[in-house]
Amino acid sequence: MTLLAINWSHVGMQVFYLILSLSILVILHEFGHFITAKWFGCRVEKFYLFFNPWFSLVKKKVGETEYGIGWLPLGGYVKIAGMIDESMDKEAMKLPPQPYEFRSKPAWQRLIIMLGGIIVNILLAFLIYAMVLFVWGETKIPNTSVKQGIWVQDSVLMELGIHNGDKILAVDGKEIPYFDDIQAKLLLSNNVTIERNGQQSNIVIPSNFIGRLIESKKRTGMLLMQRLPTYIGSYDPKDTSNGKQAGFQEMDKILAIDSTPITFYDEISPLLADKKNQQVHVKIERKGSVVDLTARVNDDGKIGLPILDPEQYDSLGVFKLERKKYGFFAAIPAGVSMALDKLKFYIDQFKMILHPSTGAYKGLGGFKAIGSVFPTSWGEWEAFCRITGFLSIVLAFMNLLPIPALDGGHVVFTLVEMISGRKPSEKFLEYAQIVGMVLLLSLMLFANGNDWLGWGRR
């Protein structure tokens, strides 16, 4: 019962972070439309966080605008007078245009209003990443410092011929300066250069690599990490694992399990896989002395052995941490550069989704997938900010897609009008809005269906 409660507590924190992040992003996105509409003299009738079909959780009218919070957390909206949007207010469109309406404004003003939300999301991403670098700085692991190679976390890599202890030298012929960047590079690569026992070789990454990862039932979300020696990390005071009960202490070093010598953590799991619900004898080194312990293996083939913090591995020379601090003014261009790198990475992923042969479409996720990337405990604000910054980039990019019902669809129609001098009919815009809403609803159902029914457990 305790374990179940802890898991639900973790889920609760992720839900909290998800709602907080989406609320910030949606409010500021809609504020971009709101403020530009106001600048050009448009009447804004509603400003809502989340949608409010049939009823609102909270609403208050201030001046000509009703501000509120809806009950359906699928986004938000501003209702600008004289604009065909999610409200599909056809009756108002039958009346003669008024000077304060969106449809009465010049095309260039309507274009800016449509781009307002996207621009705010991009600026927000720049600001978030700049502030992350200013407050927390940046810590990376130079790839050359990872002397013991990699610890493979996903069986798909093993199937490709990448093994524990290999060193990743290059991806698509380009050297990787920092270990932290390898996983993202691998996802979009065609080949990887490894070193094994002093010999270099090239491994081809198949086009359906991402699809195979998604289908991998044992997927943890991590492809690889540094190969780690068997030092024991610290236990939480509330920890009830078999390892803590067996008497393991921080900085103990496992030497052998049931007389089998052990050097790295990746050697433990295969050994314990055949010893589920059995006791094993573990020989450890503790402060220069050899100690024998007896531990029980659980149903999952694990004892409960925490690893050290990165700083401890740094002090032990397992790998090096490269820390960089940023002053306020230096953080701004660095934050912009980081946001642009994230945008490029997302666009590259999006391109793969459009090619069915890659299987990347199977990874489209909804709220469950998004929520799962957030921290599981209170106070992890650096991780929260980094995720929110990335989601702001995603929101900007997705809204720029030329799909009716999205900002990008309205932008396309407005650009066509500016180029051709002919404004699309209101009837055409109504039908386009309906088509766009159906497409978006279908995509949302598919993505959330992937979360709950789909292609493998995350």
N, C-alpha and C positions, 0 to 999 in steps of 0.2 A: 504493500500500500504506500509506503514511503517513496519508493522509486517512481511509482505512478504519479504521485503528487509533485515530485520534482520535475518530471517530464512536462506535466501540465503547466507548471510554473514557468518553464522555459518557453513553452508555446505562448503563454500569456504575455511574456515580455516581448516576444517577436511580433505578436499582434499589436501590442502597444506601439512599438517602434514603427511598424508598418503604417498604422493609422496616423501617427504623428508625422511621418515623412510625407505620406500622400497628402495630408492636410496642408502642410507647408507648400508643397509643390503646386497643388491645385489652386490654393488661394492666390499665390503669387502669379501663376499662369493667367488666371482670370483677371487679376488686377492689371496685367498688361493690356488686356482688351478694354477693361473698364477705364483706365486712365487715358488711353489714347482716344477712346470714344468721347470722353468728357472734353478733352482738348479740342476736338473738332465740333463740339456743340451737339453731340448726339444725346438723346435721352436714354438713360440706362434704367430699365424698369425693374430688373431683378439682378441680384448678385448672390449666388448660392454655392456653398461648399456641399458637395454631394447632391444627388438628384432628389426631387421631392414629388414624385407622382402621388396624387391624392391628398397628401398631407405633408407638413413640415414639422421637424422636431422643434425648431426655434425659428421665429421670424419677427422682424421689426421694420417698419417703414420709416425711413429718414429722408425727408424731402420727397423727391420723385422716385426714389429707389427703395425696393424691398430687399433687405438683407436677411439671409436665413441659412439654416443648416438642414439639409434633407436627410432622409433615412436610408437612401440607397447609395452606398459608397463606391460608385463607379466613375467618379470624376466630379465635375462641377460645371457651372455655366454662368454667364452673364446674358441677360435678355436685353438686347439693344433694340429700341423701337425701329420698326421698318426693316428688319433683317429676317430672312428666312433661316431659322435655326432649329434646335431640338424641340422647341415648343410647337412648331408647325402651326403658328397662329395665322391661319388663312384669312380669317375675317378682317383682321387689321390690315392685311395686304390689299383687300378690295377697296379700301378707302383711298381718297386722293393723297399723294405723298405730302408730308409736312416738312418744313425746313429742319426740324430737329431729328428727322428720321435718317437712319443709315442709308437707305436707298436714294436719299436726296443729295448725298454728299458726292464730291468728285471722286473719280476712280482712285486717284493717288492717295486720298485720305482713307478710303475704304481699305486699300491695300495695307496701309500702315496699321490700321485697327486690327486687321486680320493677323498681321505679323507680330502684334504687340505681345501676345502671350508667349510665342516662341522666343522672341528677343529676351524677354524677362527670364525665361528658363535658362537660356545660354549664359546670360550675365550672372544668374544665380550660381550656375555651375562654376564659372570663373571665380566668383567670390568664395564659394565653399572650399574649393581646392586651395585657393590662396590662403584662407584662414587656417585650414588644416596644416599647411606647411609652416605658417607663421607660429601657430600655437604648439604643434607637436613635432614639427620638423619631419625629416624623412630618414628612415632606417632601411638599408638594403644589405644584401649579402653578396659580395663579389663572387662571381662564379668560380674564379680561380682559387678561392679560399676553401672550397668544398672538396677537401682532399680525399674523402672516403667515397665520393660518388653519390648516387641517388638511392633512395628507398622507394621502390615502386608501390603505389597505393591502389592501382587499378589493374585488374587482370588483362584488360585489353592491351595495355602496353606490353605485358609479358607475351601475349600472343603475337605481337609485332616483332618480338625478339629483343626488347629492351629489358635488361635484367638489373637486379639489385647490385649496386657497386659500380655500374656504368657511370661514366662521366659524359654529360651532354656538352659538347664543344661548340656546335653550331646548329642553326636551324635554317634550312634553305640556303646553305652556304654562308650565312652571316653569323659571326661570333656573337654570343650572348654575354654582355658584360656582367649582368646581375642575375643571380639564381632566381630571384623573385619573378623575373619576366619569362622564364622558360615555359611554364604551363600555358600562358596565353599565346605564346608564339607557336607552341606545338599544335594547338587547336586549329590553327589556320595554315599549317605547313604542308609541304609536299614531301620533304625528307628531313632527316635529322642525322647529324654526324656525332658518333659516340666514340669514346675510348674505353677499351676493355683489356685489362692486363697489358697495358702499354701499346696495344694495337688499335688503330683507328679503322672504323668502318662506317658505311652509309646505309641507313635504313629508310626504305620508302614508306611514306605514310599514305595509306589508301584513301581514296576520295570519300568513302563512307565511314571514315574514322569517327566523326562526331556522332553519327547514327549508332555506331557500335557502342560508343561510350554511354549513350543515353539508354540503350537496351541492356547494358550491363547491370544485372540484378544486385550486384554487390557494390555498386557505385557509391562512393563517399563524397563526391564533389571535388576531391583532390586527386590529381594524377600521380604526383610524386612529391617527395620532400627530401631533405638531406639524410644521408645514411647516418644513423646515430649509434654511438656506443651505449652499452647497457647501464648507464647511471640512472638511479631512481630519483624522480622528482619529489616534491613535497605533497603530502596528502592533506586534503581539506579536513578540518576537525570533524565534520559531519560525515565523512567518507566511511562507508561500511563494506568496502570491497574486500575480497579474499586476501589481496595483497597487504592491506593495512592490518588485517587480523593476523596474518602470518608473521608480522613483525618487521616488514621492510621499512627502512628509514631513508630519509633524504641523503643522497650521495653514496648510498650503497651501490656497488657495481656487481652485476651478475656475471659469474664466471662459468657456471655450468648448470644444466637442468637434467636431473637423472643421469649424471655422469657424461652427458653430451656437452662438449665445450661450446660456449656462446660468446660471441664477440659483439654482434650488432643486434638491435631490436628486431630487424626483419627476419632473423633466424629463429625467433621465439614462436611466432604464430604457427608455422608449419609443424613445429615440434609438439605444440599443445593441442593441435587439431585432433590428434588421435588419443588424447588423454582427458576428454570432457568428463566432468563429474568424478575425476580421480584426484588423488593427492600426488604431488611431485616433490622431489627433494631438490632444493636450490642451493647451490654454493655461491656465496657472495664474498666480496672483499669490503670490509668496513674499517676505515681508519688504519689500514695497514695489516689488519688481521683477517683470516679466513673464517667465515661463520656459515654454519649449515642451518637452513630453514626448511620447514615443510609448509607447502601452500596447496590450497585446493583450486582446481580448475573448474570454472563455471560451465553452464550449458553452451555458451558461445565460444568455448575454447580459450578463455582469457582468465588471468589471475587478478588483474587490476594493478597495472604498473605505470604510474605517471612519469612522463619525461620531464627533463629540466626546462627552465626558461631559456630563451635565446641568449640572454646575457651570460648565463652560466656556461653554455657551450662556447661562447666567445672566450671566456676566461680560461676554459680548458683547451682552447686551440682547435676545437672540432671544426669551426668555421669562424669567420670574422664578420662583425657587424660594422658597417660603414654608416656613421651618423652624420647628418647634415642639418644645421640649423639655418633658418632664414629670418632676416630682418623684415620689417613690414613692407618696405618698398621692393625688396628682392623677391618677396613671396608672391607679389602680384603677377609679374611675367611668368614666374615658375608655375603658378596656379593655372594661368591661361594655357601654358604649354601642356600641362598635365591633362587639363580638360579636353584639349584638342586631340591628344593621344588616345584618350578614352573614347572620344567620338569616332576616330578612325577605326579603332578596334571594334566598336559596335557596328559600324557600317560594313566592315569586313564580315562580321558574323551574319548580318542581315542578308548580304549577297549570297551566303551559303544556304540560307533558309530558302531562297528563291530557286535553288537547284535541288530538285527532289533526290537526285542520285547521292547527295551527301548525307541524307537522312537527318539533316539539322532541324527540319521542320518538326520532328518528333520532340524536340526540346522546348518548343513553345510552351511557356508556362503562364499560369494566371496568378491569383493572389497567394495561393499556397507556395508556389515556387518563389515569388518575390519575397514573401515573408520569411522563408527559410534561410535567406542570406543575411538576415539581421542578427545581431547578438542575442544571446539567451540570458544575459544577466544585466542588472541595472548599472548604469554609469559608464558604459562603453561608448562614449560619445565620439571618439575619433572614428571608430568603425561606422557608427551611425552617420556621421557627416560624410564619410567617403562614399557610403552606399547612396545616401540622398543626393550627393553631387552627381553620381553616375545616373541615377534615375531621372534627374533633371535633364541630363543630356538625352537620355532615351525619350523622355516626354517631348522635348523639343524636336528631335528627329522624327518621331512617329507622327506628330502633328503637322509636320511639313510634307508628309506624303500626299500626293495628289489624289486623295480619295474624298469624294463628296461627303459632307458631314464633318470632316476634319478641316482645320484651318488651311491646310495645303490645298484642299479642293476649292475653297473660296478664293485662295490666292491665284490658282490657275485660271478660274473663270474671270477674275478681275484683270489679270494680265492679258488674257485674250481680248477682253473688252478694250483695254488701253491700246493694244496693237491694231485691232481691227476697227475700232471706233463703234462697234455694235455691242450693246449690252444684252446678255442672255435674258430671255423672257422670264417672268416670275414663275410661270407654269413649269418651265424647264428646270428652274432652280428648285422648285418644290419636289419634282420627281427625282432630281439628282440627290436631294437631301434624303429622301426615302431610301433610295438605292444604297447610299452611303451608310445609313443607319443599319440597314439589313446586313451589309458586309461587315460592319464593325461588330454587330451582335453575334454574327456567325463566327468571326475570329475569336471573340471573347469566349464563346461557348466551347470552341475547339481547344483554346489554350487552357481553360479551367478544367475541361474534360481530360486533357493530358495530365493535369495535376493529380486527379483522383482516380482515373481509370486506366491511365495510359501505359507508357512504353517502358516502364521500369521504375523502381523506387529511387527517390533522391535521398 
